[in-house]
Amino acid sequence: MNRFMIRHMLNHTLRLKVRSALAILVAALTIIATGYITMVQQSFTEMLRSTDIKANLTGGVELVTLRHEHIANSGYAKLTYYEGISKQLDFMRSDVLFGTDSDGWDEAITFNITNDINRFSGENLHVQYAKGYDEVIIKQFGDSLVVGSELARANGFTLGDKVTVYDSAVFGLEMDRIIRDHMLSNPEDINEYPVLFAYFYYDIVNRIDHFTFTIAGIAYSLTKANSFRAYTPGSQTLDARPLFEPLNVVEYELTDNEKADEYRAYMEEIISVGTGNLKQGINYFHMDTSKLESIKNSRRLIDMLYPMSIVASLIVCAFICSLQLLQLSKEVAILRVLGLEKRKTMVMLLSEQIVLSVVGLIIGVCTLAFFSLGKQYNLVCQSAIFGSQYISFVFISGAISSMLVTRHSVLSLLQVRE
């Protein structure tokens, strides 16, 4: 393209400001419209990924179930919360008996099994940890125990102490039996019940089911109830000892919301075959995916509208480009009479439309970048694809229209009356 053609193209563009502005505006609006649909599409995708979907196992779930390979390592969900309680348990520290009243019996307490103390207690507790322990211990299975400050003070517990717990009911029955048998053989000890209690205490504890915890933390609370509680995340051997009841609540969070239906089918199958001590008719799987369905339906609608908007935009751009070129018959005739070759005339007309379209696309992309307010939308790739499609349609429709406009010979153009 020589300087004459470039100069004429610029003069023509400036002279026909409305027509040039229309070409730029159409290009800008079409890429803004498709870009906006892309942003909405990606927003729904992000919403689908970021929506927290909880799944619950109910019906009494044993700790061993949480560690079962098919559940813990399924990849569909991660364990976020569980809670349960123990039976009424007595306890002792090392070789010293604590919590004994005037009759010689321990004061039983209930241990709380959970991986989130604050959620269980409904309070943001301040916990002082023993050396070598931190807040992670309550998230991991083990023999760690966190006791309330008042419970620790009343029983002389300190950080790092070893505490053995056992079933107070089983212990009481066993103690009654042994002392009764002893008194039958030694009637002279009938008034020595407290002494006999202390004498047989450790032997009975070692014979019945018991479990030893390490006091890893002391929790300070503003409420009396939480100050007398004991918390443990549970241990791999707790299921083997009849001290702790099945968990009341087990909560999972989906790692990939797109696989919600797969996860539901997976868990229902696990329950149906009894994997991980789960029992059909006793254990139930609950997962509310109504939020996901609403988001998915909206995204499906956007996914359906996106290609339709692309096709409509390209058809509009091709129509307007062709219309503008077909209206340039007079200018084309003058250029041909002045001696401009047919091929050069076509190149000039086509170049003008492509330049105006590129300017409009750039304006549209800048507008999208401004109104996205710094959000990380993947617009670069989408804009590049649409821009190349837009320019291709402009090129094709412009080439066809230019050929139609310049199809007449110079002689026939001279005979046209204006």
Secondary structure as UniProt FT lines:
FT   HELIX           3..15
FT   HELIX           17..50
FT   STRAND          54..58
FT   HELIX           63..66
FT   HELIX           69..72
FT   STRAND          77..93
FT   TURN            94..95
FT   STRAND          96..97
FT   TURN            102..103
FT   STRAND          109..114
FT   HELIX           117..121
FT   STRAND          126..129
FT   TURN            131..132
FT   HELIX           135..139
FT   STRAND          144..148
FT   HELIX           149..155
FT   TURN            159..160
FT   STRAND          162..167
FT   HELIX           168..185
FT   HELIX           187..189
FT   TURN            190..191
FT   HELIX           193..207
FT   STRAND          210..220
FT   HELIX           224..227
FT   STRAND          230..232
FT   TURN            236..237
FT   HELIX           238..240
FT   TURN            242..243
FT   STRAND          249..254
FT   HELIX           257..259
FT   HELIX           260..273
FT   HELIX           275..277
FT   TURN            281..282
FT   STRAND          283..287
FT   HELIX           290..326
FT   TURN            327..328
FT   HELIX           329..337
FT   TURN            338..339
FT   HELIX           342..371
FT   TURN            372..374
FT   HELIX           379..405
FT   HELIX           410..414
//
